[in-house]
Amino acid sequence: MPVVHLHGTSDGVLPYNGSNDWNSVQSTLDHWINFNNTTTNPTVSTDNSGGMSIEHYVYDQGDRSVSVEHYKYIGGEHVWFSTTYQGQNASKIVWNFVSQYDINGLR
């Protein structure tokens, strides 16, 4: 099950570090990393050009060549992000991720 997760560190609805009611982002990612049997040390890249710092974590080489990817919007809140990462807005990021897979994994 490939997973892409976009989350702001200042999300007041689903706190990035979790709460009594919600798991942290890392706990959620760890579940999918283990489920997919991906690498546990991500490749990390950062883009500061869109007015907000965004860190991109890629856990790859999973079963059926799937990956778990996380876009960490530093200071981002609980919104659909318009800030771009390498020229791509959130909609484009999600589409580019999901469109590379089919029911059998990586196309």
C-alpha positions as CSV (number, residue, x, y, z in Angstrom):
1,M,0.0,0.0,0.0
2,P,1.9,3.1,-1.2
3,V,1.4,6.1,1.1
4,V,1.9,9.8,0.7
5,H,1.4,12.0,3.7
6,L,1.4,15.8,3.8
7,H,1.3,17.4,7.2
8,G,2.0,20.8,8.8
9,T,4.0,21.0,12.0
10,S,1.6,23.6,13.4
11,D,-1.6,21.6,12.7
12,G,-3.9,22.4,15.6
13,V,-6.6,19.8,14.6
14,L,-4.3,16.8,14.1
15,P,-1.2,17.7,16.0
16,Y,2.1,16.7,14.3
17,N,3.5,15.1,17.4
18,G,0.2,13.5,18.4
19,S,-2.1,14.0,21.4
20,N,-4.2,11.9,23.7
21,D,-6.6,11.3,20.8
22,W,-4.2,11.1,17.8
23,N,-1.0,9.2,16.9
24,S,2.0,11.3,15.9
25,V,2.9,11.6,12.3
26,Q,6.0,9.5,12.8
27,S,4.0,6.8,14.5
28,T,1.6,6.7,11.6
29,L,4.5,6.6,9.1
30,D,6.2,3.9,11.1
31,H,3.1,1.7,10.7
32,W,3.1,2.0,6.9
33,I,6.9,1.7,6.7
34,N,6.7,-1.6,8.6
35,F,3.6,-2.8,6.7
36,N,5.3,-2.1,3.3
37,N,8.7,-3.4,4.4
38,T,10.4,-0.3,3.1
39,T,13.8,1.1,4.0
40,T,13.8,2.6,7.5
41,N,16.3,5.4,6.8
42,P,14.6,7.9,4.5
43,T,16.1,9.9,1.7
44,V,15.5,13.5,2.8
45,S,15.4,16.7,0.7
46,T,14.3,20.2,1.5
47,D,12.8,23.0,-0.5
48,N,12.7,26.6,0.9
49,S,11.8,28.4,-2.3
50,G,8.0,28.5,-1.9
51,G,7.8,30.7,1.1
52,M,7.7,27.8,3.6
53,S,10.3,25.2,4.3
54,I,9.2,21.7,3.2
55,E,11.1,18.5,4.0
56,H,10.4,15.5,1.8
57,Y,11.1,12.0,3.3
58,V,11.1,9.0,1.1
59,Y,11.1,5.5,2.5
60,D,11.4,3.3,-0.6
61,Q,12.3,-0.2,-1.8
62,G,9.1,-1.7,-0.2
63,D,7.2,-4.8,-1.3
64,R,6.0,-4.5,-4.9
65,S,8.4,-1.5,-5.2
66,V,6.0,0.8,-3.2
67,S,7.2,3.7,-1.1
68,V,6.0,5.8,1.9
69,E,6.6,9.5,1.4
70,H,6.1,12.3,3.8
71,Y,6.0,16.1,3.1
72,K,6.6,18.0,6.3
73,Y,5.4,21.6,6.0
74,I,7.4,23.5,8.7
75,G,4.9,25.8,10.3
76,G,2.0,24.6,8.2
77,E,-1.4,24.4,9.7
78,H,-4.5,22.2,9.0
79,V,-5.1,23.4,5.4
80,W,-4.7,22.2,1.8
81,F,-1.2,23.6,1.1
82,S,-0.8,26.1,-1.8
83,T,2.9,26.4,-1.0
84,T,4.9,24.5,-3.7
85,Y,7.6,21.9,-3.3
86,Q,9.9,21.9,-6.3
87,G,7.3,23.8,-8.3
88,Q,4.4,21.4,-7.4
89,N,1.4,22.3,-5.3
90,A,-0.2,19.7,-3.0
91,S,-2.6,18.5,-5.7
92,K,0.2,17.8,-8.1
93,I,2.3,16.1,-5.5
94,V,-0.5,13.7,-4.6
95,W,-1.4,13.0,-8.3
96,N,2.2,12.4,-9.3
97,F,2.5,10.0,-6.4
98,V,-0.7,7.9,-6.8
99,S,-0.5,7.9,-10.6
100,Q,2.7,5.9,-10.6
101,Y,1.0,2.8,-9.0
102,D,-1.7,0.4,-9.9
103,I,-3.3,-2.5,-8.0
104,N,-0.1,-4.5,-8.3
105,G,2.3,-1.8,-7.1
106,L,4.7,0.4,-9.1
107,R,3.7,0.5,-12.8
